[in-house]
Amino acid sequence: MIIIDLSTVFDNVAKLSNLDEYLGKCMNLAGEGDEVILTGSAPVWLYLAVAHALHGKAKKLIYRSPVTGDVVIFDHDPF
């Protein structure tokens, strides 16, 4: 299981103009075919973009927050 803290992929303030850089970092961290957890303080647009990019790359994607706990975004594990 891979945990990606989105607050670590940018400095101070996330900028839409740097989205490709953020996605590249997340894709490298996610690996291929793993279960991935997204967490950390980040703008909603960054969460959405990363989730979209990981679809088809991650086996399972989970959003984790202290408020909601774990929320499964998608699960493509046939078992």
PDB file of N, CA, C and O in Angstrom:
ATOM      1  N   MET A   1       0.848  -1.170   0.000  1.00  0.00           N
ATOM      2  CA  MET A   1       0.000   0.000   0.000  1.00  0.00           C
ATOM      3  C   MET A   1       0.900   1.243   0.000  1.00  0.00           C
ATOM      4  O   MET A   1       1.829   1.352   0.800  1.00  0.00           O
ATOM      5  N   ILE A   2       0.608   2.161  -0.900  1.00  0.00           N
ATOM      6  CA  ILE A   2       1.377   3.387  -1.057  1.00  0.00           C
ATOM      7  C   ILE A   2       0.557   4.546  -0.498  1.00  0.00           C
ATOM      8  O   ILE A   2      -0.609   4.711  -0.857  1.00  0.00           O
ATOM      9  N   ILE A   3       1.160   5.347   0.376  1.00  0.00           N
ATOM     10  CA  ILE A   3       0.490   6.537   0.905  1.00  0.00           C
ATOM     11  C   ILE A   3       1.149   7.766   0.294  1.00  0.00           C
ATOM     12  O   ILE A   3       2.358   7.963   0.413  1.00  0.00           O
ATOM     13  N   ILE A   4       0.335   8.587  -0.360  1.00  0.00           N
ATOM     14  CA  ILE A   4       0.829   9.829  -0.957  1.00  0.00           C
ATOM     15  C   ILE A   4       0.206  10.996  -0.201  1.00  0.00           C
ATOM     16  O   ILE A   4      -1.007  11.199  -0.238  1.00  0.00           O
ATOM     17  N   ASP A   5       1.046  11.752   0.481  1.00  0.00           N
ATOM     18  CA  ASP A   5       0.614  12.965   1.174  1.00  0.00           C
ATOM     19  C   ASP A   5       0.745  14.116   0.178  1.00  0.00           C
ATOM     20  O   ASP A   5       1.847  14.580  -0.118  1.00  0.00           O
ATOM     21  N   LEU A   6      -0.389  14.560  -0.326  1.00  0.00           N
ATOM     22  CA  LEU A   6      -0.359  15.582  -1.385  1.00  0.00           C
ATOM     23  C   LEU A   6       0.248  16.898  -0.925  1.00  0.00           C
ATOM     24  O   LEU A   6       0.704  17.684  -1.755  1.00  0.00           O
ATOM     25  N   SER A   7       0.264  17.158   0.375  1.00  0.00           N
ATOM     26  CA  SER A   7       0.864  18.408   0.855  1.00  0.00           C
ATOM     27  C   SER A   7       2.378  18.437   0.641  1.00  0.00           C
ATOM     28  O   SER A   7       3.002  19.491   0.757  1.00  0.00           O
ATOM     29  N   THR A   8       2.968  17.275   0.327  1.00  0.00           N
ATOM     30  CA  THR A   8       4.420  17.213   0.132  1.00  0.00           C
ATOM     31  C   THR A   8       4.836  17.384  -1.328  1.00  0.00           C
ATOM     32  O   THR A   8       6.030  17.455  -1.615  1.00  0.00           O
ATOM     33  N   VAL A   9       3.885  17.450  -2.251  1.00  0.00           N
ATOM     34  CA  VAL A   9       4.259  17.541  -3.670  1.00  0.00           C
ATOM     35  C   VAL A   9       4.386  18.980  -4.155  1.00  0.00           C
ATOM     36  O   VAL A   9       4.798  19.216  -5.290  1.00  0.00           O
ATOM     37  N   PHE A  10       4.039  19.938  -3.311  1.00  0.00           N
ATOM     38  CA  PHE A  10       4.180  21.354  -3.691  1.00  0.00           C
ATOM     39  C   PHE A  10       4.733  22.143  -2.511  1.00  0.00           C
ATOM     40  O   PHE A  10       4.673  21.692  -1.367  1.00  0.00           O
ATOM     41  N   ASP A  11       5.278  23.338  -2.804  1.00  0.00           N
ATOM     42  CA  ASP A  11       5.818  24.224  -1.777  1.00  0.00           C
ATOM     43  C   ASP A  11       4.820  25.340  -1.494  1.00  0.00           C
ATOM     44  O   ASP A  11       4.356  26.009  -2.416  1.00  0.00           O
ATOM     45  N   ASN A  12       4.490  25.540  -0.227  1.00  0.00           N
ATOM     46  CA  ASN A  12       3.617  26.640   0.220  1.00  0.00           C
ATOM     47  C   ASN A  12       2.216  26.598  -0.382  1.00  0.00           C
ATOM     48  O   ASN A  12       1.261  26.219   0.295  1.00  0.00           O
ATOM     49  N   VAL A  13       2.088  26.987  -1.650  1.00  0.00           N
ATOM     50  CA  VAL A  13       0.781  27.073  -2.310  1.00  0.00           C
ATOM     51  C   VAL A  13       0.837  26.297  -3.619  1.00  0.00           C
ATOM     52  O   VAL A  13       1.734  26.505  -4.437  1.00  0.00           O
ATOM     53  N   ALA A  14      -0.134  25.396  -3.811  1.00  0.00           N
ATOM     54  CA  ALA A  14      -0.202  24.649  -5.071  1.00  0.00           C
ATOM     55  C   ALA A  14      -0.655  25.587  -6.185  1.00  0.00           C
ATOM     56  O   ALA A  14      -1.578  26.383  -6.008  1.00  0.00           O
ATOM     57  N   LYS A  15       0.004  25.480  -7.324  1.00  0.00           N
ATOM     58  CA  LYS A  15      -0.328  26.337  -8.470  1.00  0.00           C
ATOM     59  C   LYS A  15      -0.741  25.463  -9.645  1.00  0.00           C
ATOM     60  O   LYS A  15      -0.059  24.502 -10.002  1.00  0.00           O
ATOM     61  N   LEU A  16      -1.858  25.816 -10.228  1.00  0.00           N
ATOM     62  CA  LEU A  16      -2.371  25.060 -11.356  1.00  0.00           C
ATOM     63  C   LEU A  16      -1.356  24.992 -12.495  1.00  0.00           C
ATOM     64  O   LEU A  16      -1.312  24.008 -13.233  1.00  0.00           O
ATOM     65  N   SER A  17      -0.555  26.020 -12.635  1.00  0.00           N
ATOM     66  CA  SER A  17       0.450  26.036 -13.702  1.00  0.00           C
ATOM     67  C   SER A  17       1.534  24.974 -13.491  1.00  0.00           C
ATOM     68  O   SER A  17       2.278  24.666 -14.422  1.00  0.00           O
ATOM     69  N   ASN A  18       1.632  24.414 -12.290  1.00  0.00           N
ATOM     70  CA  ASN A  18       2.613  23.368 -11.987  1.00  0.00           C
ATOM     71  C   ASN A  18       1.982  21.975 -11.913  1.00  0.00           C
ATOM     72  O   ASN A  18       2.603  21.036 -11.418  1.00  0.00           O
ATOM     73  N   LEU A  19       0.760  21.846 -12.402  1.00  0.00           N
ATOM     74  CA  LEU A  19       0.035  20.584 -12.281  1.00  0.00           C
ATOM     75  C   LEU A  19       0.806  19.405 -12.871  1.00  0.00           C
ATOM     76  O   LEU A  19       0.855  18.342 -12.252  1.00  0.00           O
ATOM     77  N   ASP A  20       1.397  19.560 -14.031  1.00  0.00           N
ATOM     78  CA  ASP A  20       2.138  18.452 -14.652  1.00  0.00           C
ATOM     79  C   ASP A  20       3.261  17.961 -13.738  1.00  0.00           C
ATOM     80  O   ASP A  20       3.512  16.759 -13.647  1.00  0.00           O
ATOM     81  N   GLU A  21       3.925  18.878 -13.072  1.00  0.00           N
ATOM     82  CA  GLU A  21       4.998  18.523 -12.132  1.00  0.00           C
ATOM     83  C   GLU A  21       4.426  17.708 -10.960  1.00  0.00           C
ATOM     84  O   GLU A  21       4.996  16.685 -10.580  1.00  0.00           O
ATOM     85  N   TYR A  22       3.317  18.155 -10.397  1.00  0.00           N
ATOM     86  CA  TYR A  22       2.688  17.453  -9.273  1.00  0.00           C
ATOM     87  C   TYR A  22       2.227  16.060  -9.690  1.00  0.00           C
ATOM     88  O   TYR A  22       2.416  15.090  -8.957  1.00  0.00           O
ATOM     89  N   LEU A  23       1.623  15.970 -10.868  1.00  0.00           N
ATOM     90  CA  LEU A  23       1.157  14.673 -11.358  1.00  0.00           C
ATOM     91  C   LEU A  23       2.327  13.718 -11.573  1.00  0.00           C
ATOM     92  O   LEU A  23       2.226  12.533 -11.258  1.00  0.00           O
ATOM     93  N   GLY A  24       3.423  14.222 -12.101  1.00  0.00           N
ATOM     94  CA  GLY A  24       4.613  13.397 -12.306  1.00  0.00           C
ATOM     95  C   GLY A  24       5.134  12.827 -10.999  1.00  0.00           C
ATOM     96  O   GLY A  24       5.482  11.649 -10.922  1.00  0.00           O
ATOM     97  N   LYS A  25       5.186  13.667  -9.972  1.00  0.00           N
ATOM     98  CA  LYS A  25       5.640  13.200  -8.659  1.00  0.00           C
ATOM     99  C   LYS A  25       4.717  12.112  -8.124  1.00  0.00           C
ATOM    100  O   LYS A  25       5.181  11.090  -7.620  1.00  0.00           O
ATOM    101  N   CYS A  26       3.418  12.331  -8.234  1.00  0.00           N
ATOM    102  CA  CYS A  26       2.447  11.362  -7.715  1.00  0.00           C
ATOM    103  C   CYS A  26       2.492  10.059  -8.490  1.00  0.00           C
ATOM    104  O   CYS A  26       2.405   8.983  -7.898  1.00  0.00           O
ATOM    105  N   MET A  27       2.625  10.141  -9.796  1.00  0.00           N
ATOM    106  CA  MET A  27       2.681   8.934 -10.620  1.00  0.00           C
ATOM    107  C   MET A  27       3.922   8.103 -10.255  1.00  0.00           C
ATOM    108  O   MET A  27       3.847   6.876 -10.185  1.00  0.00           O
ATOM    109  N   ASN A  28       5.043   8.763 -10.028  1.00  0.00           N
ATOM    110  CA  ASN A  28       6.255   8.042  -9.630  1.00  0.00           C
ATOM    111  C   ASN A  28       6.085   7.375  -8.274  1.00  0.00           C
ATOM    112  O   ASN A  28       6.519   6.240  -8.080  1.00  0.00           O
ATOM    113  N   LEU A  29       5.460   8.070  -7.340  1.00  0.00           N
ATOM    114  CA  LEU A  29       5.241   7.517  -6.006  1.00  0.00           C
ATOM    115  C   LEU A  29       4.251   6.350  -6.030  1.00  0.00           C
ATOM    116  O   LEU A  29       4.396   5.399  -5.262  1.00  0.00           O
ATOM    117  N   ALA A  30       3.258   6.420  -6.897  1.00  0.00           N
ATOM    118  CA  ALA A  30       2.167   5.440  -6.909  1.00  0.00           C
ATOM    119  C   ALA A  30       2.595   4.061  -7.401  1.00  0.00           C
ATOM    120  O   ALA A  30       2.009   3.053  -7.006  1.00  0.00           O
ATOM    121  N   GLY A  31       3.593   4.011  -8.244  1.00  0.00           N
ATOM    122  CA  GLY A  31       3.975   2.715  -8.799  1.00  0.00           C
ATOM    123  C   GLY A  31       2.926   2.218  -9.785  1.00  0.00           C
ATOM    124  O   GLY A  31       2.169   3.005 -10.354  1.00  0.00           O
ATOM    125  N   GLU A  32       2.891   0.918  -9.976  1.00  0.00           N
ATOM    126  CA  GLU A  32       1.986   0.321 -10.958  1.00  0.00           C
ATOM    127  C   GLU A  32       1.213  -0.827 -10.323  1.00  0.00           C
ATOM    128  O   GLU A  32       1.807  -1.796  -9.850  1.00  0.00           O
ATOM    129  N   GLY A  33      -0.125  -0.715 -10.314  1.00  0.00           N
ATOM    130  CA  GLY A  33      -0.971  -1.792  -9.827  1.00  0.00           C
ATOM    131  C   GLY A  33      -1.060  -1.928  -8.322  1.00  0.00           C
ATOM    132  O   GLY A  33      -1.445  -2.985  -7.821  1.00  0.00           O
ATOM    133  N   ASP A  34      -0.712  -0.886  -7.592  1.00  0.00           N
ATOM    134  CA  ASP A  34      -0.761  -0.935  -6.135  1.00  0.00           C
ATOM    135  C   ASP A  34      -2.032  -0.295  -5.600  1.00  0.00           C
ATOM    136  O   ASP A  34      -2.770   0.368  -6.328  1.00  0.00           O
ATOM    137  N   GLU A  35      -2.271  -0.508  -4.308  1.00  0.00           N
ATOM    138  CA  GLU A  35      -3.309   0.230  -3.612  1.00  0.00           C
ATOM    139  C   GLU A  35      -2.683   1.547  -3.172  1.00  0.00           C
ATOM    140  O   GLU A  35      -1.591   1.561  -2.604  1.00  0.00           O
ATOM    141  N   VAL A  36      -3.377   2.657  -3.435  1.00  0.00           N
ATOM    142  CA  VAL A  36      -2.838   3.983  -3.147  1.00  0.00           C
ATOM    143  C   VAL A  36      -3.806   4.736  -2.247  1.00  0.00           C
ATOM    144  O   VAL A  36      -5.020   4.718  -2.450  1.00  0.00           O
ATOM    145  N   ILE A  37      -3.234   5.397  -1.248  1.00  0.00           N
ATOM    146  CA  ILE A  37      -4.010   6.264  -0.365  1.00  0.00           C
ATOM    147  C   ILE A  37      -3.554   7.692  -0.594  1.00  0.00           C
ATOM    148  O   ILE A  37      -2.363   7.996  -0.523  1.00  0.00           O
ATOM    149  N   LEU A  38      -4.525   8.578  -0.873  1.00  0.00           N
ATOM    150  CA  LEU A  38      -4.242  10.009  -0.992  1.00  0.00           C
ATOM    151  C   LEU A  38      -4.661  10.683   0.306  1.00  0.00           C
ATOM    152  O   LEU A  38      -5.757  10.445   0.812  1.00  0.00           O
ATOM    153  N   THR A  39      -3.790  11.518   0.836  1.00  0.00           N
ATOM    154  CA  THR A  39      -4.069  12.221   2.071  1.00  0.00           C
ATOM    155  C   THR A  39      -3.321  13.551   2.066  1.00  0.00           C
ATOM    156  O   THR A  39      -2.563  13.836   1.138  1.00  0.00           O
ATOM    157  N   GLY A  40      -3.531  14.358   3.089  1.00  0.00           N
ATOM    158  CA  GLY A  40      -2.799  15.610   3.237  1.00  0.00           C
ATOM    159  C   GLY A  40      -3.583  16.819   2.793  1.00  0.00           C
ATOM    160  O   GLY A  40      -4.557  16.718   2.047  1.00  0.00           O
ATOM    161  N   SER A  41      -3.141  17.955   3.264  1.00  0.00           N
ATOM    162  CA  SER A  41      -3.782  19.229   2.949  1.00  0.00           C
ATOM    163  C   SER A  41      -3.398  19.674   1.542  1.00  0.00           C
ATOM    164  O   SER A  41      -2.232  19.951   1.258  1.00  0.00           O
ATOM    165  N   ALA A  42      -4.396  19.736   0.670  1.00  0.00           N
ATOM    166  CA  ALA A  42      -4.165  20.125  -0.723  1.00  0.00           C
ATOM    167  C   ALA A  42      -5.491  20.594  -1.308  1.00  0.00           C
ATOM    168  O   ALA A  42      -6.555  20.237  -0.802  1.00  0.00           O
ATOM    169  N   PRO A  43      -5.433  21.392  -2.374  1.00  0.00           N
ATOM    170  CA  PRO A  43      -6.680  21.852  -2.993  1.00  0.00           C
ATOM    171  C   PRO A  43      -7.458  20.701  -3.647  1.00  0.00           C
ATOM    172  O   PRO A  43      -6.883  19.707  -4.091  1.00  0.00           O
ATOM    173  N   VAL A  44      -8.757  20.869  -3.687  1.00  0.00           N
ATOM    174  CA  VAL A  44      -9.626  19.845  -4.269  1.00  0.00           C
ATOM    175  C   VAL A  44      -9.230  19.559  -5.713  1.00  0.00           C
ATOM    176  O   VAL A  44      -9.241  18.399  -6.124  1.00  0.00           O
ATOM    177  N   TRP A  45      -8.882  20.575  -6.492  1.00  0.00           N
ATOM    178  CA  TRP A  45      -8.528  20.353  -7.892  1.00  0.00           C
ATOM    179  C   TRP A  45      -7.326  19.428  -8.017  1.00  0.00           C
ATOM    180  O   TRP A  45      -7.227  18.670  -8.982  1.00  0.00           O
ATOM    181  N   LEU A  46      -6.395  19.483  -7.035  1.00  0.00           N
ATOM    182  CA  LEU A  46      -5.232  18.605  -7.098  1.00  0.00           C
ATOM    183  C   LEU A  46      -5.640  17.167  -6.791  1.00  0.00           C
ATOM    184  O   LEU A  46      -5.184  16.239  -7.459  1.00  0.00           O
ATOM    185  N   TYR A  47      -6.492  16.977  -5.790  1.00  0.00           N
ATOM    186  CA  TYR A  47      -7.011  15.639  -5.495  1.00  0.00           C
ATOM    187  C   TYR A  47      -7.705  15.045  -6.721  1.00  0.00           C
ATOM    188  O   TYR A  47      -7.472  13.888  -7.074  1.00  0.00           O
ATOM    189  N   LEU A  48      -8.550  15.834  -7.361  1.00  0.00           N
ATOM    190  CA  LEU A  48      -9.294  15.339  -8.522  1.00  0.00           C
ATOM    191  C   LEU A  48      -8.362  14.983  -9.677  1.00  0.00           C
ATOM    192  O   LEU A  48      -8.533  13.948 -10.321  1.00  0.00           O
ATOM    193  N   ALA A  49      -7.383  15.837  -9.935  1.00  0.00           N
ATOM    194  CA  ALA A  49      -6.450  15.581 -11.041  1.00  0.00           C
ATOM    195  C   ALA A  49      -5.618  14.330 -10.777  1.00  0.00           C
ATOM    196  O   ALA A  49      -5.393  13.532 -11.687  1.00  0.00           O
ATOM    197  N   VAL A  50      -5.164  14.156  -9.550  1.00  0.00           N
ATOM    198  CA  VAL A  50      -4.357  12.973  -9.218  1.00  0.00           C
ATOM    199  C   VAL A  50      -5.218  11.711  -9.293  1.00  0.00           C
ATOM    200  O   VAL A  50      -4.777  10.690  -9.820  1.00  0.00           O
ATOM    201  N   ALA A  51      -6.435  11.778  -8.773  1.00  0.00           N
ATOM    202  CA  ALA A  51      -7.328  10.622  -8.840  1.00  0.00           C
ATOM    203  C   ALA A  51      -7.574  10.224 -10.291  1.00  0.00           C
ATOM    204  O   ALA A  51      -7.554   9.038 -10.621  1.00  0.00           O
ATOM    205  N   HIS A  52      -7.800  11.188 -11.140  1.00  0.00           N
ATOM    206  CA  HIS A  52      -8.029  10.907 -12.565  1.00  0.00           C
ATOM    207  C   HIS A  52      -6.784  10.275 -13.194  1.00  0.00           C
ATOM    208  O   HIS A  52      -6.891   9.322 -13.966  1.00  0.00           O
ATOM    209  N   ALA A  53      -5.611  10.804 -12.864  1.00  0.00           N
ATOM    210  CA  ALA A  53      -4.365  10.286 -13.434  1.00  0.00           C
ATOM    211  C   ALA A  53      -4.072   8.863 -12.963  1.00  0.00           C
ATOM    212  O   ALA A  53      -3.477   8.074 -13.698  1.00  0.00           O
ATOM    213  N   LEU A  54      -4.487   8.536 -11.745  1.00  0.00           N
ATOM    214  CA  LEU A  54      -4.196   7.208 -11.200  1.00  0.00           C
ATOM    215  C   LEU A  54      -5.191   6.144 -11.645  1.00  0.00           C
ATOM    216  O   LEU A  54      -4.951   4.953 -11.449  1.00  0.00           O
ATOM    217  N   HIS A  55      -6.295   6.555 -12.236  1.00  0.00           N
ATOM    218  CA  HIS A  55      -7.272   5.575 -12.716  1.00  0.00           C
ATOM    219  C   HIS A  55      -6.641   4.784 -13.855  1.00  0.00           C
ATOM    220  O   HIS A  55      -6.185   5.358 -14.844  1.00  0.00           O
ATOM    221  N   GLY A  56      -6.621   3.475 -13.710  1.00  0.00           N
ATOM    222  CA  GLY A  56      -5.966   2.624 -14.696  1.00  0.00           C
ATOM    223  C   GLY A  56      -4.524   2.317 -14.333  1.00  0.00           C
ATOM    224  O   GLY A  56      -3.917   1.425 -14.925  1.00  0.00           O
ATOM    225  N   LYS A  57      -3.968   3.037 -13.373  1.00  0.00           N
ATOM    226  CA  LYS A  57      -2.600   2.795 -12.914  1.00  0.00           C
ATOM    227  C   LYS A  57      -2.611   2.135 -11.530  1.00  0.00           C
ATOM    228  O   LYS A  57      -1.830   1.221 -11.267  1.00  0.00           O
ATOM    229  N   ALA A  58      -3.489   2.601 -10.662  1.00  0.00           N
ATOM    230  CA  ALA A  58      -3.610   2.019  -9.326  1.00  0.00           C
ATOM    231  C   ALA A  58      -4.705   0.959  -9.322  1.00  0.00           C
ATOM    232  O   ALA A  58      -5.703   1.079 -10.032  1.00  0.00           O
ATOM    233  N   LYS A  59      -4.508  -0.074  -8.517  1.00  0.00           N
ATOM    234  CA  LYS A  59      -5.525  -1.123  -8.387  1.00  0.00           C
ATOM    235  C   LYS A  59      -6.695  -0.613  -7.547  1.00  0.00           C
ATOM    236  O   LYS A  59      -7.853  -0.925  -7.821  1.00  0.00           O
ATOM    237  N   LYS A  60      -6.375   0.175  -6.522  1.00  0.00           N
ATOM    238  CA  LYS A  60      -7.392   0.706  -5.620  1.00  0.00           C
ATOM    239  C   LYS A  60      -6.936   2.081  -5.159  1.00  0.00           C
ATOM    240  O   LYS A  60      -5.760   2.281  -4.857  1.00  0.00           O
ATOM    241  N   LEU A  61      -7.868   3.027  -5.104  1.00  0.00           N
ATOM    242  CA  LEU A  61      -7.548   4.377  -4.656  1.00  0.00           C
ATOM    243  C   LEU A  61      -8.443   4.727  -3.479  1.00  0.00           C
ATOM    244  O   LEU A  61      -9.661   4.557  -3.531  1.00  0.00           O
ATOM    245  N   ILE A  62      -7.818   5.218  -2.418  1.00  0.00           N
ATOM    246  CA  ILE A  62      -8.524   5.572  -1.190  1.00  0.00           C
ATOM    247  C   ILE A  62      -8.177   7.011  -0.823  1.00  0.00           C
ATOM    248  O   ILE A  62      -7.022   7.428  -0.909  1.00  0.00           O
ATOM    249  N   TYR A  63      -9.191   7.757  -0.414  1.00  0.00           N
ATOM    250  CA  TYR A  63      -8.996   9.095   0.150  1.00  0.00           C
ATOM    251  C   TYR A  63      -9.023   8.934   1.662  1.00  0.00           C
ATOM    252  O   TYR A  63      -9.940   8.309   2.195  1.00  0.00           O
ATOM    253  N   ARG A  64      -8.032   9.489   2.366  1.00  0.00           N
ATOM    254  CA  ARG A  64      -7.970   9.385   3.822  1.00  0.00           C
ATOM    255  C   ARG A  64      -7.922  10.778   4.436  1.00  0.00           C
ATOM    256  O   ARG A  64      -7.110  11.621   4.055  1.00  0.00           O
ATOM    257  N   SER A  65      -8.818  10.994   5.401  1.00  0.00           N
ATOM    258  CA  SER A  65      -8.861  12.257   6.127  1.00  0.00           C
ATOM    259  C   SER A  65      -9.225  11.974   7.575  1.00  0.00           C
ATOM    260  O   SER A  65      -9.906  10.988   7.856  1.00  0.00           O
ATOM    261  N   PRO A  66      -8.783  12.823   8.503  1.00  0.00           N
ATOM    262  CA  PRO A  66      -9.151  12.625   9.896  1.00  0.00           C
ATOM    263  C   PRO A  66     -10.660  12.762  10.123  1.00  0.00           C
ATOM    264  O   PRO A  66     -11.207  12.197  11.069  1.00  0.00           O
ATOM    265  N   VAL A  67     -11.311  13.506   9.260  1.00  0.00           N
ATOM    266  CA  VAL A  67     -12.754  13.730   9.404  1.00  0.00           C
ATOM    267  C   VAL A  67     -13.559  12.551   8.870  1.00  0.00           C
ATOM    268  O   VAL A  67     -14.475  12.070   9.538  1.00  0.00           O
ATOM    269  N   THR A  68     -13.224  12.085   7.673  1.00  0.00           N
ATOM    270  CA  THR A  68     -14.022  11.045   7.016  1.00  0.00           C
ATOM    271  C   THR A  68     -13.488   9.640   7.244  1.00  0.00           C
ATOM    272  O   THR A  68     -14.218   8.665   7.066  1.00  0.00           O
ATOM    273  N   GLY A  69     -12.236   9.526   7.631  1.00  0.00           N
ATOM    274  CA  GLY A  69     -11.595   8.214   7.638  1.00  0.00           C
ATOM    275  C   GLY A  69     -11.274   7.832   6.204  1.00  0.00           C
ATOM    276  O   GLY A  69     -11.035   8.706   5.371  1.00  0.00           O
ATOM    277  N   ASP A  70     -11.264   6.544   5.907  1.00  0.00           N
ATOM    278  CA  ASP A  70     -10.957   6.078   4.550  1.00  0.00           C
ATOM    279  C   ASP A  70     -12.219   6.032   3.698  1.00  0.00           C
ATOM    280  O   ASP A  70     -13.250   5.498   4.107  1.00  0.00           O
ATOM    281  N   VAL A  71     -12.109   6.610   2.499  1.00  0.00           N
ATOM    282  CA  VAL A  71     -13.204   6.589   1.529  1.00  0.00           C
ATOM    283  C   VAL A  71     -12.637   5.987   0.240  1.00  0.00           C
ATOM    284  O   VAL A  71     -11.696   6.531  -0.338  1.00  0.00           O
ATOM    285  N   VAL A  72     -13.204   4.877  -0.203  1.00  0.00           N
ATOM    286  CA  VAL A  72     -12.733   4.229  -1.430  1.00  0.00           C
ATOM    287  C   VAL A  72     -13.234   5.025  -2.629  1.00  0.00           C
ATOM    288  O   VAL A  72     -14.436   5.235  -2.785  1.00  0.00           O
ATOM    289  N   ILE A  73     -12.308   5.465  -3.472  1.00  0.00           N
ATOM    290  CA  ILE A  73     -12.638   6.211  -4.686  1.00  0.00           C
ATOM    291  C   ILE A  73     -12.903   5.231  -5.828  1.00  0.00           C
ATOM    292  O   ILE A  73     -13.893   5.366  -6.547  1.00  0.00           O
ATOM    293  N   PHE A  74     -12.022   4.249  -5.993  1.00  0.00           N
ATOM    294  CA  PHE A  74     -12.271   3.162  -6.926  1.00  0.00           C
ATOM    295  C   PHE A  74     -11.524   1.924  -6.452  1.00  0.00           C
ATOM    296  O   PHE A  74     -10.516   2.021  -5.752  1.00  0.00           O
ATOM    297  N   ASP A  75     -12.030   0.766  -6.843  1.00  0.00           N
ATOM    298  CA  ASP A  75     -11.419  -0.510  -6.481  1.00  0.00           C
ATOM    299  C   ASP A  75     -11.574  -1.443  -7.673  1.00  0.00           C
ATOM    300  O   ASP A  75     -12.677  -1.895  -7.980  1.00  0.00           O
ATOM    301  N   HIS A  76     -10.463  -1.726  -8.341  1.00  0.00           N
ATOM    302  CA  HIS A  76     -10.481  -2.597  -9.514  1.00  0.00           C
ATOM    303  C   HIS A  76      -9.862  -3.958  -9.216  1.00  0.00           C
ATOM    304  O   HIS A  76      -9.456  -4.674 -10.131  1.00  0.00           O
ATOM    305  N   ASP A  77      -9.791  -4.312  -7.934  1.00  0.00           N
ATOM    306  CA  ASP A  77      -9.271  -5.612  -7.540  1.00  0.00           C
ATOM    307  C   ASP A  77     -10.390  -6.644  -7.751  1.00  0.00           C
ATOM    308  O   ASP A  77     -11.447  -6.527  -7.130  1.00  0.00           O
ATOM    309  N   PRO A  78     -10.186  -7.633  -8.598  1.00  0.00           N
ATOM    310  CA  PRO A  78     -11.255  -8.603  -8.873  1.00  0.00           C
ATOM    311  C   PRO A  78     -11.537  -9.530  -7.687  1.00  0.00           C
ATOM    312  O   PRO A  78     -12.482 -10.318  -7.732  1.00  0.00           O
ATOM    313  N   PHE A  79     -10.740  -9.444  -6.644  1.00  0.00           N
ATOM    314  CA  PHE A  79     -10.940 -10.319  -5.493  1.00  0.00           C
ATOM    315  C   PHE A  79     -11.409  -9.494  -4.361  1.00  0.00           C
ATOM    316  O   PHE A  79     -11.648 -10.017  -3.272  1.00  0.00           O
TER     317      PHE A  79
END
